[in-house]
């Protein structure tokens, strides 16, 4: 599973990255998390507001930090 956290380094982006790592750990998933901070690469996903979470090249949430439980749902669906 390939997961990307899109964001320029703001506190919300860092919170999303940490929550995502926690969800992966709790689910015991084999997944990689990549932090994407380059604004041009972020725009390639059509994301207008960060932070955003991308799972297997699909944007599942943007503009907010979901809870760990919500992230778990994104990762298991």
Biopython code that builds the backbone (N, CA, C, O; Angstrom):
import numpy as np
from Bio.PDB.StructureBuilder import StructureBuilder

atoms = [
    (1, "UNK", "N", (0.857, -1.176, 0.000)),
    (1, "UNK", "CA", (0.000, 0.000, 0.000)),
    (1, "UNK", "C", (0.898, 1.232, 0.000)),
    (1, "UNK", "O", (1.857, 1.324, 0.766)),
    (2, "UNK", "N", (0.570, 2.155, -0.859)),
    (2, "UNK", "CA", (1.341, 3.396, -0.970)),
    (2, "UNK", "C", (0.491, 4.560, -0.475)),
    (2, "UNK", "O", (-0.606, 4.802, -0.978)),
    (3, "UNK", "N", (1.011, 5.272, 0.514)),
    (3, "UNK", "CA", (0.281, 6.379, 1.121)),
    (3, "UNK", "C", (1.125, 7.638, 1.027)),
    (3, "UNK", "O", (2.329, 7.616, 1.285)),
    (4, "UNK", "N", (0.481, 8.729, 0.656)),
    (4, "UNK", "CA", (1.169, 10.016, 0.582)),
    (4, "UNK", "C", (0.411, 11.046, 1.402)),
    (4, "UNK", "O", (-0.817, 11.120, 1.364)),
    (5, "UNK", "N", (1.173, 11.836, 2.142)),
    (5, "UNK", "CA", (0.619, 12.969, 2.865)),
    (5, "UNK", "C", (1.067, 14.204, 2.110)),
    (5, "UNK", "O", (2.261, 14.485, 2.002)),
    (6, "UNK", "N", (0.095, 14.940, 1.588)),
    (6, "UNK", "CA", (0.403, 16.142, 0.815)),
    (6, "UNK", "C", (0.272, 17.365, 1.704)),
    (6, "UNK", "O", (-0.759, 17.572, 2.345)),
    (7, "UNK", "N", (1.311, 18.165, 1.738)),
    (7, "UNK", "CA", (1.271, 19.385, 2.534)),
    (7, "UNK", "C", (2.620, 20.061, 2.554)),
    (7, "UNK", "O", (3.655, 19.431, 2.338)),
    (8, "UNK", "N", (2.593, 21.343, 2.813)),
    (8, "UNK", "CA", (3.819, 22.140, 2.728)),
    (8, "UNK", "C", (4.621, 22.178, 4.013)),
    (8, "UNK", "O", (5.641, 22.866, 4.073)),
    (9, "UNK", "N", (4.199, 21.470, 5.035)),
    (9, "UNK", "CA", (4.951, 21.437, 6.277)),
    (9, "UNK", "C", (4.287, 22.171, 7.427)),
    (9, "UNK", "O", (4.914, 22.394, 8.462)),
    (10, "UNK", "N", (3.042, 22.543, 7.263)),
    (10, "UNK", "CA", (2.309, 23.238, 8.321)),
    (10, "UNK", "C", (1.995, 22.258, 9.457)),
    (10, "UNK", "O", (2.106, 21.047, 9.267)),
    (11, "UNK", "N", (1.609, 22.758, 10.625)),
    (11, "UNK", "CA", (1.280, 21.864, 11.746)),
    (11, "UNK", "C", (0.190, 20.841, 11.412)),
    (11, "UNK", "O", (0.277, 19.691, 11.845)),
    (12, "UNK", "N", (-0.828, 21.238, 10.653)),
    (12, "UNK", "CA", (-1.888, 20.283, 10.296)),
    (12, "UNK", "C", (-1.330, 19.152, 9.435)),
    (12, "UNK", "O", (-1.733, 17.998, 9.582)),
    (13, "UNK", "N", (-0.407, 19.484, 8.541)),
    (13, "UNK", "CA", (0.201, 18.468, 7.680)),
    (13, "UNK", "C", (0.992, 17.472, 8.520)),
    (13, "UNK", "O", (0.933, 16.265, 8.283)),
    (14, "UNK", "N", (1.725, 17.977, 9.494)),
    (14, "UNK", "CA", (2.499, 17.107, 10.374)),
    (14, "UNK", "C", (1.571, 16.245, 11.226)),
    (14, "UNK", "O", (1.873, 15.079, 11.481)),
    (15, "UNK", "N", (0.452, 16.804, 11.665)),
    (15, "UNK", "CA", (-0.529, 16.029, 12.441)),
    (15, "UNK", "C", (-1.111, 14.899, 11.603)),
    (15, "UNK", "O", (-1.295, 13.786, 12.097)),
    (16, "UNK", "N", (-1.402, 15.182, 10.336)),
    (16, "UNK", "CA", (-1.943, 14.150, 9.452)),
    (16, "UNK", "C", (-0.920, 13.035, 9.242)),
    (16, "UNK", "O", (-1.276, 11.857, 9.236)),
    (17, "UNK", "N", (0.328, 13.401, 9.074)),
    (17, "UNK", "CA", (1.372, 12.394, 8.887)),
    (17, "UNK", "C", (1.479, 11.498, 10.124)),
    (17, "UNK", "O", (1.563, 10.277, 9.996)),
    (18, "UNK", "N", (1.476, 12.085, 11.298)),
    (18, "UNK", "CA", (1.567, 11.306, 12.535)),
    (18, "UNK", "C", (0.336, 10.419, 12.735)),
    (18, "UNK", "O", (0.467, 9.255, 13.115)),
    (19, "UNK", "N", (-0.852, 10.960, 12.482)),
    (19, "UNK", "CA", (-2.083, 10.176, 12.627)),
    (19, "UNK", "C", (-2.102, 9.007, 11.637)),
    (19, "UNK", "O", (-2.567, 7.916, 11.967)),
    (20, "UNK", "N", (-1.599, 9.240, 10.436)),
    (20, "UNK", "CA", (-1.550, 8.189, 9.422)),
    (20, "UNK", "C", (-0.608, 7.075, 9.858)),
    (20, "UNK", "O", (-0.935, 5.895, 9.732)),
    (21, "UNK", "N", (0.546, 7.445, 10.363)),
    (21, "UNK", "CA", (1.508, 6.437, 10.837)),
    (21, "UNK", "C", (0.924, 5.632, 11.999)),
    (21, "UNK", "O", (1.140, 4.424, 12.097)),
    (22, "UNK", "N", (0.189, 6.306, 12.870)),
    (22, "UNK", "CA", (-0.434, 5.609, 13.996)),
    (22, "UNK", "C", (-1.486, 4.621, 13.500)),
    (22, "UNK", "O", (-1.561, 3.496, 13.994)),
    (23, "UNK", "N", (-2.299, 5.034, 12.527)),
    (23, "UNK", "CA", (-3.327, 4.149, 11.966)),
    (23, "UNK", "C", (-2.692, 2.920, 11.321)),
    (23, "UNK", "O", (-3.187, 1.805, 11.488)),
    (24, "UNK", "N", (-1.610, 3.119, 10.593)),
    (24, "UNK", "CA", (-0.908, 2.003, 9.948)),
    (24, "UNK", "C", (-0.373, 1.043, 10.999)),
    (24, "UNK", "O", (-0.479, -0.176, 10.858)),
    (25, "UNK", "N", (0.204, 1.609, 12.054)),
    (25, "UNK", "CA", (0.748, 0.777, 13.127)),
    (25, "UNK", "C", (-0.355, -0.029, 13.814)),
    (25, "UNK", "O", (-0.191, -1.223, 14.064)),
    (26, "UNK", "N", (-1.472, 0.622, 14.118)),
    (26, "UNK", "CA", (-2.575, -0.064, 14.792)),
    (26, "UNK", "C", (-3.179, -1.166, 13.931)),
    (26, "UNK", "O", (-3.600, -2.202, 14.444)),
    (27, "UNK", "N", (-3.218, -0.937, 12.613)),
    (27, "UNK", "CA", (-3.765, -1.941, 11.699)),
    (27, "UNK", "C", (-2.723, -2.985, 11.293)),
    (27, "UNK", "O", (-3.055, -3.996, 10.673)),
    (28, "UNK", "N", (-1.467, -2.730, 11.647)),
    (28, "UNK", "CA", (-0.354, -3.598, 11.291)),
    (28, "UNK", "C", (-0.280, -3.821, 9.780)),
    (28, "UNK", "O", (-0.138, -4.948, 9.305)),
    (29, "UNK", "N", (-0.380, -2.726, 9.048)),
    (29, "UNK", "CA", (-0.339, -2.786, 7.593)),
    (29, "UNK", "C", (1.092, -2.698, 7.083)),
    (29, "UNK", "O", (1.961, -2.101, 7.719)),
    (30, "UNK", "N", (1.316, -3.298, 5.936)),
    (30, "UNK", "CA", (2.575, -3.143, 5.231)),
    (30, "UNK", "C", (2.378, -1.984, 4.260)),
    (30, "UNK", "O", (1.867, -2.158, 3.153)),
    (31, "UNK", "N", (2.791, -0.809, 4.694)),
    (31, "UNK", "CA", (2.553, 0.380, 3.889)),
    (31, "UNK", "C", (3.723, 1.340, 4.014)),
    (31, "UNK", "O", (4.428, 1.359, 5.023)),
    (32, "UNK", "N", (3.916, 2.129, 2.979)),
    (32, "UNK", "CA", (4.925, 3.183, 3.027)),
    (32, "UNK", "C", (4.209, 4.525, 3.060)),
    (32, "UNK", "O", (3.175, 4.711, 2.419)),
    (33, "UNK", "N", (4.777, 5.454, 3.818)),
    (33, "UNK", "CA", (4.215, 6.800, 3.897)),
    (33, "UNK", "C", (5.244, 7.762, 3.346)),
    (33, "UNK", "O", (6.383, 7.818, 3.809)),
    (34, "UNK", "N", (4.821, 8.517, 2.348)),
    (34, "UNK", "CA", (5.690, 9.519, 1.747)),
    (34, "UNK", "C", (5.101, 10.902, 2.020)),
    (34, "UNK", "O", (3.902, 11.113, 1.837)),
    (35, "UNK", "N", (5.926, 11.828, 2.450)),
    (35, "UNK", "CA", (5.496, 13.214, 2.678)),
    (35, "UNK", "C", (5.849, 13.998, 1.427)),
    (35, "UNK", "O", (7.014, 14.059, 1.033)),
    (36, "UNK", "N", (4.848, 14.592, 0.808)),
    (36, "UNK", "CA", (5.046, 15.372, -0.410)),
    (36, "UNK", "C", (4.847, 16.851, -0.075)),
    (36, "UNK", "O", (3.744, 17.275, 0.271)),
    (37, "UNK", "N", (5.926, 17.629, -0.183)),
    (37, "UNK", "CA", (5.864, 19.042, 0.166)),
    (37, "UNK", "C", (5.983, 19.961, -1.042)),
    (37, "UNK", "O", (5.728, 21.161, -0.936)),
    (38, "UNK", "N", (6.367, 19.410, -2.188)),
    (38, "UNK", "CA", (6.520, 20.205, -3.402)),
    (38, "UNK", "C", (5.137, 20.618, -3.920)),
    (38, "UNK", "O", (4.320, 19.769, -4.276)),
    (39, "UNK", "N", (4.892, 21.912, -3.955)),
    (39, "UNK", "CA", (3.569, 22.430, -4.337)),
    (39, "UNK", "C", (3.165, 21.995, -5.746)),
    (39, "UNK", "O", (1.981, 21.773, -6.001)),
    (40, "UNK", "N", (4.114, 21.871, -6.655)),
    (40, "UNK", "CA", (3.787, 21.443, -8.017)),
    (40, "UNK", "C", (3.312, 19.981, -8.031)),
    (40, "UNK", "O", (2.382, 19.632, -8.757)),
    (41, "UNK", "N", (3.953, 19.143, -7.230)),
    (41, "UNK", "CA", (3.526, 17.736, -7.150)),
    (41, "UNK", "C", (2.164, 17.628, -6.465)),
    (41, "UNK", "O", (1.338, 16.800, -6.847)),
    (42, "UNK", "N", (1.932, 18.467, -5.450)),
    (42, "UNK", "CA", (0.635, 18.478, -4.771)),
    (42, "UNK", "C", (-0.462, 18.861, -5.756)),
    (42, "UNK", "O", (-1.537, 18.260, -5.760)),
    (43, "UNK", "N", (-0.195, 19.853, -6.585)),
    (43, "UNK", "CA", (-1.189, 20.317, -7.558)),
    (43, "UNK", "C", (-1.511, 19.244, -8.591)),
    (43, "UNK", "O", (-2.607, 19.244, -9.150)),
    (44, "UNK", "N", (-0.585, 18.332, -8.854)),
    (44, "UNK", "CA", (-0.835, 17.237, -9.806)),
    (44, "UNK", "C", (-1.989, 16.343, -9.352)),
    (44, "UNK", "O", (-2.619, 15.672, -10.169)),
    (45, "UNK", "N", (-2.259, 16.336, -8.057)),
    (45, "UNK", "CA", (-3.364, 15.533, -7.518)),
    (45, "UNK", "C", (-4.684, 16.303, -7.525)),
    (45, "UNK", "O", (-5.715, 15.756, -7.136)),
    (46, "UNK", "N", (-4.668, 17.555, -7.958)),
    (46, "UNK", "CA", (-5.885, 18.354, -7.998)),
    (46, "UNK", "C", (-6.324, 18.829, -6.629)),
    (46, "UNK", "O", (-7.493, 19.156, -6.424)),
    (47, "UNK", "N", (-5.395, 18.870, -5.696)),
    (47, "UNK", "CA", (-5.694, 19.285, -4.330)),
    (47, "UNK", "C", (-5.541, 20.797, -4.222)),
    (47, "UNK", "O", (-4.486, 21.351, -4.528)),
    (48, "UNK", "N", (-6.611, 21.456, -3.781)),
    (48, "UNK", "CA", (-6.585, 22.914, -3.640)),
    (48, "UNK", "C", (-6.224, 23.331, -2.218)),
    (48, "UNK", "O", (-5.654, 24.404, -2.017)),
    (49, "UNK", "N", (-6.547, 22.502, -1.235)),
    (49, "UNK", "CA", (-6.228, 22.846, 0.150)),
    (49, "UNK", "C", (-5.591, 21.648, 0.841)),
    (49, "UNK", "O", (-6.027, 20.508, 0.686)),
    (50, "UNK", "N", (-4.558, 21.940, 1.600)),
    (50, "UNK", "CA", (-3.844, 20.893, 2.316)),
    (50, "UNK", "C", (-4.193, 20.965, 3.795)),
    (50, "UNK", "O", (-4.684, 21.994, 4.259)),
    (51, "UNK", "N", (-3.955, 19.919, 4.527)),
    (51, "UNK", "CA", (-3.291, 18.682, 4.130)),
    (51, "UNK", "C", (-4.231, 17.766, 3.357)),
    (51, "UNK", "O", (-5.452, 17.922, 3.383)),
    (52, "UNK", "N", (-3.627, 16.814, 2.676)),
    (52, "UNK", "CA", (-4.413, 15.826, 1.933)),
    (52, "UNK", "C", (-3.774, 14.456, 2.125)),
    (52, "UNK", "O", (-2.566, 14.328, 2.326)),
    (53, "UNK", "N", (-4.620, 13.447, 2.057)),
    (53, "UNK", "CA", (-4.164, 12.068, 2.193)),
    (53, "UNK", "C", (-4.471, 11.323, 0.898)),
    (53, "UNK", "O", (-5.599, 11.338, 0.404)),
    (54, "UNK", "N", (-3.445, 10.675, 0.363)),
    (54, "UNK", "CA", (-3.568, 9.918, -0.885)),
    (54, "UNK", "C", (-3.262, 8.458, -0.575)),
    (54, "UNK", "O", (-2.203, 8.140, -0.034)),
    (55, "UNK", "N", (-4.193, 7.575, -0.918)),
    (55, "UNK", "CA", (-4.008, 6.142, -0.721)),
    (55, "UNK", "C", (-4.048, 5.476, -2.088)),
    (55, "UNK", "O", (-5.048, 5.542, -2.803)),
    (56, "UNK", "N", (-2.929, 4.829, -2.439)),
    (56, "UNK", "CA", (-2.811, 4.170, -3.745)),
    (56, "UNK", "C", (-3.214, 5.106, -4.882)),
    (56, "UNK", "O", (-4.002, 4.739, -5.754)),
    (57, "UNK", "N", (-2.667, 6.311, -4.859)),
    (57, "UNK", "CA", (-2.848, 7.349, -5.886)),
    (57, "UNK", "C", (-4.257, 7.918, -5.967)),
    (57, "UNK", "O", (-4.604, 8.544, -6.969)),
    (58, "UNK", "N", (-5.074, 7.717, -4.943)),
    (58, "UNK", "CA", (-6.414, 8.297, -4.900)),
    (58, "UNK", "C", (-6.515, 9.226, -3.692)),
    (58, "UNK", "O", (-6.233, 8.817, -2.566)),
    (59, "UNK", "N", (-6.914, 10.473, -3.926)),
    (59, "UNK", "CA", (-7.098, 11.420, -2.830)),
    (59, "UNK", "C", (-8.337, 11.004, -2.047)),
    (59, "UNK", "O", (-9.437, 10.957, -2.597)),
    (60, "UNK", "N", (-8.158, 10.701, -0.761)),
    (60, "UNK", "CA", (-9.291, 10.256, 0.049)),
    (60, "UNK", "C", (-9.809, 11.359, 0.963)),
    (60, "UNK", "O", (-10.964, 11.311, 1.387)),
    (61, "UNK", "N", (-8.987, 12.341, 1.274)),
    (61, "UNK", "CA", (-9.428, 13.477, 2.084)),
    (61, "UNK", "C", (-8.471, 14.643, 1.846)),
    (61, "UNK", "O", (-7.270, 14.454, 1.654)),
    (62, "UNK", "N", (-9.036, 15.859, 1.863)),
    (62, "UNK", "CA", (-8.168, 17.031, 1.767)),
    (62, "UNK", "C", (-8.787, 18.204, 2.500)),
    (62, "UNK", "O", (-10.004, 18.298, 2.659)),
    (63, "UNK", "N", (-7.912, 19.098, 2.942)),
    (63, "UNK", "CA", (-8.356, 20.304, 3.615)),
    (63, "UNK", "C", (-8.618, 20.158, 5.101)),
    (63, "UNK", "O", (-9.042, 21.112, 5.753)),
    (64, "UNK", "N", (-8.369, 18.965, 5.648)),
    (64, "UNK", "CA", (-8.599, 18.758, 7.082)),
    (64, "UNK", "C", (-7.788, 17.556, 7.564)),
    (64, "UNK", "O", (-7.254, 16.783, 6.770)),
    (65, "UNK", "N", (-7.713, 17.424, 8.887)),
    (65, "UNK", "CA", (-7.019, 16.289, 9.485)),
    (65, "UNK", "C", (-8.073, 15.335, 10.043)),
    (65, "UNK", "O", (-8.718, 15.649, 11.044)),
    (66, "UNK", "N", (-8.256, 14.181, 9.415)),
    (66, "UNK", "CA", (-9.226, 13.211, 9.920)),
    (66, "UNK", "C", (-8.692, 12.523, 11.172)),
    (66, "UNK", "O", (-7.490, 12.556, 11.439)),
    (67, "UNK", "N", (-9.579, 11.906, 11.934)),
    (67, "UNK", "CA", (-9.180, 11.162, 13.128)),
    (67, "UNK", "C", (-8.440, 9.888, 12.715)),
    (67, "UNK", "O", (-8.514, 9.461, 11.563)),
    (68, "UNK", "N", (-7.739, 9.300, 13.657)),
    (68, "UNK", "CA", (-7.042, 8.039, 13.403)),
    (68, "UNK", "C", (-8.043, 6.971, 12.957)),
    (68, "UNK", "O", (-7.764, 6.208, 12.032)),
    (69, "UNK", "N", (-9.203, 6.913, 13.609)),
    (69, "UNK", "CA", (-10.218, 5.929, 13.220)),
    (69, "UNK", "C", (-10.720, 6.151, 11.800)),
    (69, "UNK", "O", (-10.960, 5.191, 11.068)),
    (70, "UNK", "N", (-10.877, 7.397, 11.412)),
    (70, "UNK", "CA", (-11.309, 7.692, 10.045)),
    (70, "UNK", "C", (-10.232, 7.277, 9.037)),
    (70, "UNK", "O", (-10.536, 6.737, 7.973)),
    (71, "UNK", "N", (-8.998, 7.532, 9.383)),
    (71, "UNK", "CA", (-7.898, 7.126, 8.512)),
    (71, "UNK", "C", (-7.889, 5.600, 8.372)),
    (71, "UNK", "O", (-7.663, 5.077, 7.281)),
    (72, "UNK", "N", (-8.129, 4.902, 9.453)),
    (72, "UNK", "CA", (-8.182, 3.434, 9.400)),
    (72, "UNK", "C", (-9.244, 2.976, 8.409)),
    (72, "UNK", "O", (-9.032, 2.011, 7.674)),
    (73, "UNK", "N", (-10.379, 3.658, 8.384)),
    (73, "UNK", "CA", (-11.438, 3.300, 7.431)),
    (73, "UNK", "C", (-10.973, 3.504, 6.002)),
    (73, "UNK", "O", (-11.248, 2.673, 5.137)),
    (74, "UNK", "N", (-10.264, 4.614, 5.741)),
    (74, "UNK", "CA", (-9.735, 4.858, 4.396)),
    (74, "UNK", "C", (-8.764, 3.761, 3.983)),
    (74, "UNK", "O", (-8.724, 3.369, 2.817)),
    (75, "UNK", "N", (-7.984, 3.267, 4.935)),
    (75, "UNK", "CA", (-6.949, 2.289, 4.627)),
    (75, "UNK", "C", (-7.492, 0.876, 4.465)),
    (75, "UNK", "O", (-6.851, 0.040, 3.829)),
    (76, "UNK", "N", (-8.651, 0.599, 5.026)),
    (76, "UNK", "CA", (-9.197, -0.751, 4.941)),
    (76, "UNK", "C", (-10.280, -0.895, 3.889)),
    (76, "UNK", "O", (-10.706, -2.014, 3.602)),
    (77, "UNK", "N", (-10.738, 0.204, 3.305)),
    (77, "UNK", "CA", (-11.781, 0.141, 2.262)),
    (77, "UNK", "C", (-11.181, 0.023, 0.882)),
    (77, "UNK", "O", (-11.913, -0.041, -0.106)),
]
sb = StructureBuilder()
sb.init_structure("model")
sb.init_model(0)
sb.init_chain("A")
sb.init_seg("    ")
for serial, (resi, resn, name, xyz) in enumerate(atoms, 1):
    if name == "N":
        sb.init_residue(resn, " ", resi, " ")
    sb.init_atom(name, np.array(xyz, "f"), 0.0, 1.0, " ", f" {name:<3s}", serial, name[0])
structure = sb.get_structure()
